[in-house]
Amino acid sequence: AKAAAQVDEMSGGRLDFSLGAAWAEREFKAYGMDFPPVAERYARLDEALQIVKLLWRQPRTTFQGRYYRIEDAPCEPKPVQSPHPPITIGGMGLASVRIAARHADRFNMIGSPEKCADRKDKLEQFCGGIGRDPAEIELSVHPTIAVAPTHDRAEALAAQIAASNKVDLGANRATWVIGDPAEATAALRRYLDIGINHFVFAFGHPFDVPTLRLLREEVLAGLG
């Protein structure tokens, strides 16, 4: 919370804040940290988000939770953005959706338009259960994108990216946008049609400048 507040201050209020329940067990092992069961990780995330928001808003914060406790804790300087930097929560599990309903300003999903539409419906249900307007939460999606001048070249690019990341393209195709500019534009428009208006694109490494230019000039421009 303190580091994020300082970044928001230094950047003139341009920070987007994202926090998750963690999934990469190998990272925990690498640093000698316990990797608790998923239910505990979500419970910890919920408490952590409560604390972060309190620290950003209050002069001093006391919090007694199951996992975290702080007493008369300061956080200065406060973030520039009011009431706080936008909070992004990502995930497709129902626990992620519930936490997004409670805490998120943006909910980031990974999946087909149909799957995302289902999670949007669940988000609206959870918001209704706690009396929150779901319109307060921006919807976001995180596809891996492979766009090229022709469909065949886009497929080849997708296969190259998948191989470099050791990803099974066939099993994960629903989370990808693959095709020529017209096909990619149509695929992204399907997300817009269900109310998603924020995209976080994943690309292969190293970043291909011509591909990025094609995305900007022919795909994103076609969505306007």
C-alpha positions in Angstrom: 0.0 0.0 0.0 2.8 2.4 0.9 4.9 1.7 -2.2 1.8 2.0 -4.5 0.9 5.3 -2.9 4.4 6.6 -3.5 4.3 5.5 -7.2 0.9 7.2 -7.6 2.4 10.4 -6.1 5.5 10.3 -8.2 3.6 9.6 -11.4 1.1 12.3 -10.9 -1.8 10.0 -10.3 -1.2 7.4 -13.1 -1.0 4.2 -11.1 -3.3 1.2 -11.8 -3.1 -1.2 -8.8 -3.6 -4.9 -9.3 -3.5 -7.6 -6.6 -4.2 -11.3 -6.8 -4.4 -14.5 -4.8 -1.2 -15.9 -6.5 -1.0 -19.1 -8.6 2.7 -19.7 -9.5 3.7 -22.2 -6.7 7.2 -22.3 -8.1 7.8 -18.7 -7.2 6.9 -19.4 -3.6 9.3 -22.3 -3.5 12.0 -20.2 -5.1 11.9 -17.7 -2.2 11.2 -20.2 0.6 7.6 -19.1 1.2 4.7 -21.3 2.1 2.0 -21.8 -0.6 -1.3 -22.1 1.2 -4.4 -23.7 -0.2 -6.4 -21.6 -2.7 -9.2 -20.9 -0.2 -6.7 -19.4 2.3 -5.0 -17.4 -0.5 -8.3 -15.8 -1.4 -9.1 -15.1 2.2 -5.7 -13.4 2.6 -6.3 -11.4 -0.6 -9.6 -10.2 0.8 -8.0 -9.0 4.0 -5.1 -7.4 2.2 -7.4 -5.4 0.0 -9.3 -4.2 3.0 -6.1 -3.0 4.6 -4.8 -1.4 1.5 -7.9 0.7 1.0 -8.0 1.7 4.6 -4.4 2.8 4.6 -5.0 4.9 1.5 -8.0 6.7 3.0 -7.3 7.0 6.8 -4.6 8.9 8.7 -4.0 5.8 10.8 -5.3 2.3 10.4 -6.0 -0.5 12.9 -7.1 -3.9 11.5 -7.6 -7.2 13.2 -8.1 -10.0 10.7 -7.6 -13.8 10.7 -4.3 -13.5 8.8 -3.2 -9.9 9.0 -3.1 -7.4 11.9 -1.9 -3.8 11.9 -2.2 -1.2 14.7 -2.3 2.5 14.3 -0.4 2.2 11.0 0.3 5.3 8.9 0.6 5.6 5.1 2.0 8.8 3.9 1.9 10.3 1.3 -1.6 9.4 0.3 -2.3 8.4 -3.3 -3.1 11.3 -5.6 -6.1 9.6 -7.1 -9.3 9.8 -5.1 -10.7 7.9 -3.4 -7.7 5.7 -4.4 -5.9 4.3 -7.5 -8.1 2.0 -9.5 -7.9 -1.6 -8.3 -7.9 -4.4 -10.8 -8.8 -8.0 -9.8 -8.3 -10.7 -12.3 -9.4 -14.3 -12.7 -12.2 -16.6 -13.8 -12.9 -18.5 -10.7 -16.0 -17.7 -8.7 -13.8 -16.6 -5.7 -12.1 -14.0 -7.9 -15.5 -12.8 -9.1 -16.7 -12.4 -5.5 -13.6 -10.4 -4.5 -14.0 -8.3 -7.6 -17.5 -7.5 -6.6 -16.4 -6.3 -3.2 -13.2 -4.5 -4.1 -12.5 -4.0 -7.8 -12.7 -1.0 -10.0 -11.8 -3.2 -12.9 -12.3 -6.9 -13.4 -9.9 -8.6 -15.8 -10.9 -11.9 -17.4 -9.2 -14.5 -19.6 -11.5 -16.5 -21.8 -13.8 -16.6 -24.8 -16.5 -14.0 -25.2 -19.0 -16.6 -24.1 -17.1 -17.5 -20.9 -16.5 -13.8 -20.1 -20.2 -13.1 -20.6 -21.0 -15.8 -18.0 -18.5 -14.3 -15.5 -20.0 -10.8 -16.1 -23.4 -12.3 -15.2 -21.9 -13.8 -12.0 -20.3 -10.5 -11.2 -23.6 -8.7 -11.5 -25.2 -11.3 -9.2 -22.5 -10.9 -6.5 -22.8 -7.1 -6.7 -26.5 -7.4 -6.2 -26.0 -9.5 -3.1 -23.9 -6.8 -1.5 -25.8 -3.8 -2.8 -23.1 -2.6 -5.2 -23.8 -1.2 -8.7 -21.9 -3.4 -11.1 -21.6 -0.5 -13.5 -19.0 0.8 -11.1 -16.7 -2.0 -12.3 -15.0 -1.7 -15.7 -14.7 -5.0 -17.5 -11.4 -6.1 -19.0 -10.0 -9.0 -20.9 -6.5 -10.4 -21.3 -6.1 -12.3 -24.6 -2.9 -13.4 -26.3 -2.9 -11.9 -29.7 -1.3 -13.0 -33.0 -2.2 -10.7 -35.9 -0.5 -10.7 -39.3 -1.2 -9.6 -42.8 -2.7 -13.0 -43.7 -4.4 -15.7 -41.7 -1.8 -18.3 -42.4 1.0 -16.0 -41.2 -1.0 -15.2 -38.0 -1.4 -18.9 -37.3 2.3 -19.4 -37.8 3.0 -16.5 -35.4 0.6 -18.0 -32.8 2.4 -21.4 -33.1 5.7 -19.7 -32.6 4.5 -17.7 -29.5 2.9 -20.8 -28.0 6.1 -22.9 -28.5 8.3 -20.3 -27.0 6.1 -20.1 -23.9 5.5 -23.9 -23.8 1.8 -23.4 -24.1 -0.6 -25.8 -25.8 -2.2 -23.6 -28.4 -5.0 -26.1 -29.2 -6.1 -26.3 -25.6 -5.9 -22.6 -25.0 -7.2 -21.2 -28.4 -10.3 -19.7 -26.8 -8.1 -17.3 -24.9 -6.3 -16.1 -28.1 -7.1 -13.7 -30.9 -5.5 -15.0 -34.1 -5.9 -13.8 -37.6 -5.5 -11.1 -40.2 -6.6 -7.5 -39.3 -10.2 -8.1 -40.3 -10.4 -11.3 -38.3 -8.7 -9.8 -35.2 -11.0 -6.8 -35.4 -14.1 -9.0 -35.5 -12.8 -11.1 -32.6 -12.2 -8.1 -30.4 -15.6 -6.6 -31.3 -17.3 -9.7 -29.8 -15.8 -8.7 -26.5 -17.0 -5.1 -26.9 -20.5 -6.4 -27.7 -20.8 -8.0 -24.2 -19.6 -4.8 -22.4 -15.8 -5.3 -22.2 -14.1 -2.1 -23.1 -10.5 -2.6 -21.7 -7.9 -4.9 -23.3 -4.7 -6.1 -21.9 -2.9 -7.8 -24.8 -0.2 -10.5 -24.4 2.4 -10.8 -27.1 5.3 -13.1 -27.8 8.8 -12.2 -27.0 10.7 -10.4 -28.3 8.0 -7.9 -29.2 7.5 -7.7 -32.9 7.2 -4.0 -33.9 5.5 -4.6 -37.2 2.9 -6.7 -35.5 2.3 -4.0 -32.9 2.0 -1.4 -35.6 -0.5 -3.6 -37.5 -2.5 -4.0 -34.3 -2.6 -0.2 -33.7 -3.2 1.0 -37.2 -5.5 -1.6 -38.7 -7.1 -3.5 -35.8 -7.7 -1.0 -33.0 -8.4 1.8 -35.5 -11.1 -0.5 -37.0 -12.8 -0.7 -33.6 -13.3 3.1 -33.3 
